[in-house]
Amino acid sequence: MNYFQIFSLPAQFNIDKTQLSSTYRELQKQYHPDKSVMLSDSERLTAMQKSTEINDAYQTLKNSCLRAQYLLLLAGVDIALEQRTLQDTGFLMQQMQWREQIESFTEDDEDAIESFSENIQQQVNDLESEIELQLHEKAFEATADSVRKLKFMLKLQTEIEQLEEKLFD
């Protein structure tokens, strides 16, 4: 059973996150290992495996990048462990500019950091829209490239958050 089936969701990029969360809570109540204390060893093992599968599925589907990777995997394109680098030189140059900009920020740049962060969030939103369209059109190689970009953008967001903690906490 694939992750979308576990949560009774259509196998598509845009999902109902409210349904995902509520179904997750229901499934956790049903299959949580604490519920299986009085069961036999094999039944406890089965319940633990089911709970682990539910957790893995939930973590994958709630994250846009992991969800896109999973949809690619279902389509026969596995990019999870690949070492392939992105060939888009324009994006690679933009990456360098963003990194230089992050490195140049100081505690006096709070407004600039906020603006930068909003710009990056918009880039993430745009990429997610692009991924949804590419998956719908079954343009899997283009989707894979967009997912590679999204991975970078999400990592960049984490770096911005860490910078803000360092400078303003």
Secondary structure, 3 states (H helix, E strand, C coil): CCHHHHCCCCCCCCCCHHHHHHHHHHHHHHHCHHHHCCCCHHHHHHHHHHHHHHHHHHHHHHCHHHHHHHHHHHCCCCCCCCCCCCCCHHHHHHHHHHHHHHHHCCHHHHHHHHHHHHHHHHHHHHHHHHHHHHHHCCCHHHHHHHHHHHHHHHHHHHHHHHHHHHHHC
